[in-house]
Amino acid sequence: MYPEEMVAPMRMDLVSAGFTELRTAEETENCLNKTEGTTIVVVNSVCGCAAGNARPGVKIAVQNNKVPDNLTTVFAGVDSEATAKARSYFEPYPPSSPSIAIFKEGKLVHFVERHHIEGSNAQLIADNLISAFNEYC
């Protein structure tokens, strides 16, 4: 568990871009049980690839004309119950942080694992997400 004062700026990075934090298992379950519309869930993290690649890429992507109806995030290593609940919806993908999931009508339709984020750059991640947004949103 990381101290809140350490992760607050990392939380705000996505919140200031319009994302809603899911901080409990119940909030996460209520969000991901929706069977209408589209939802993105960003598994945020304190790691360098979240700061340098994932969060910047996601923020670029949500500037697209088509975006998910619900922009959400959970924070791995901080909001453990919310993150575990979100990950239960990501099967068959193994847990990884950061990662990005897109749901349409309650079904997982696109997933970006950590190994696709590491060594990539923000624009490539954004391009990947924008393609998914254009297809599913």
C-alpha positions in Angstrom: 0.0 0.0 0.0 1.4 3.4 -1.0 0.8 6.6 1.1 -2.1 8.7 -0.2 0.1 11.8 -0.3 2.4 10.0 -2.7 -0.3 8.8 -5.1 -2.5 11.9 -5.0 -0.8 13.6 -8.0 -1.0 10.3 -10.0 -4.7 10.0 -9.2 -5.3 13.6 -10.3 -3.5 13.0 -13.6 -6.5 11.0 -14.8 -9.2 12.6 -12.7 -8.3 16.0 -14.2 -8.7 14.4 -17.7 -12.3 13.5 -16.9 -11.9 10.0 -15.3 -13.9 8.8 -12.4 -12.1 6.9 -9.7 -13.6 3.6 -8.6 -12.3 3.2 -5.1 -14.4 0.3 -3.7 -15.3 -3.1 -5.0 -19.0 -2.1 -4.9 -18.3 1.0 -7.1 -16.4 -1.1 -9.5 -19.0 -3.8 -9.7 -21.8 -1.3 -10.2 -19.9 0.3 -13.1 -18.8 -2.9 -14.8 -22.2 -4.5 -14.6 -23.7 -1.9 -16.9 -25.0 -3.6 -20.1 -25.4 -0.4 -22.1 -22.8 1.8 -23.5 -19.0 1.7 -23.4 -16.6 1.9 -20.4 -12.8 2.2 -20.2 -11.0 1.2 -17.0 -7.5 2.3 -16.6 -5.5 0.4 -14.0 -3.3 3.2 -12.7 0.0 2.5 -11.1 3.0 4.3 -9.5 5.4 2.7 -11.9 7.3 4.7 -14.5 5.5 3.1 -17.5 2.2 4.4 -16.1 3.7 7.9 -15.7 5.6 8.0 -19.0 3.4 6.0 -21.3 0.0 4.8 -20.0 -1.5 8.0 -18.5 -0.2 10.3 -21.2 -1.4 7.9 -23.9 -4.9 7.6 -22.3 -5.1 11.4 -22.0 -4.3 11.8 -25.7 -6.8 9.1 -26.7 -9.7 10.7 -24.9 -9.4 13.8 -27.1 -10.7 11.6 -29.9 -14.2 12.4 -31.4 -15.4 9.0 -30.2 -14.7 8.0 -26.6 -16.2 5.6 -24.2 -19.4 6.7 -22.3 -17.7 6.0 -19.0 -14.1 7.0 -18.2 -13.0 5.2 -15.1 -9.8 4.2 -13.2 -8.7 2.0 -10.3 -5.4 2.4 -8.6 -3.3 -0.8 -8.1 -1.5 -1.0 -4.9 -3.8 1.5 -3.2 -7.4 0.7 -3.8 -6.9 -3.0 -3.6 -10.5 -4.2 -3.4 -11.6 -2.0 -6.4 -8.6 -3.2 -8.4 -9.2 -6.9 -7.6 -12.9 -6.5 -8.6 -11.9 -4.8 -11.9 -9.4 -7.5 -12.7 -12.0 -10.2 -12.2 -13.8 -8.7 -15.2 -10.6 -8.8 -17.3 -10.3 -12.6 -17.6 -8.6 -14.3 -19.3 -5.9 -11.7 -19.0 -3.6 -12.0 -16.1 -3.4 -9.1 -13.6 -1.0 -6.3 -14.7 -0.4 -2.7 -13.8 -0.8 -0.5 -15.6 -3.4 -1.9 -18.0 -6.4 -0.7 -19.9 -9.7 -2.4 -20.5 -12.6 -1.4 -22.8 -16.1 -2.8 -22.3 -19.1 -2.6 -24.6 -22.5 -3.5 -23.3 -20.9 -5.2 -20.4 -18.4 -7.3 -22.4 -14.7 -6.9 -22.5 -13.8 -6.0 -26.1 -10.3 -4.6 -25.9 -7.4 -5.0 -23.5 -4.0 -3.4 -23.3 -1.6 -5.3 -21.0 1.5 -3.9 -19.3 3.8 -5.6 -21.7 2.1 -3.6 -24.5 2.7 -0.4 -22.5 6.3 -1.0 -21.4 8.7 0.1 -24.0 6.0 1.8 -26.0 5.3 5.5 -26.1 2.3 7.6 -25.3 1.3 8.2 -29.0 1.4 4.5 -29.8 -0.8 3.7 -26.8 -3.2 6.5 -27.8 -3.3 5.2 -31.4 -4.2 1.7 -30.1 -7.0 3.1 -27.9 -8.3 5.5 -30.6 -8.6 2.6 -33.0 -10.6 0.7 -30.3 -12.7 3.8 -29.6 -13.5 4.2 -33.3 -14.6 0.5 -33.5 -16.6 0.1 -30.3 -17.8 3.6 -29.3 
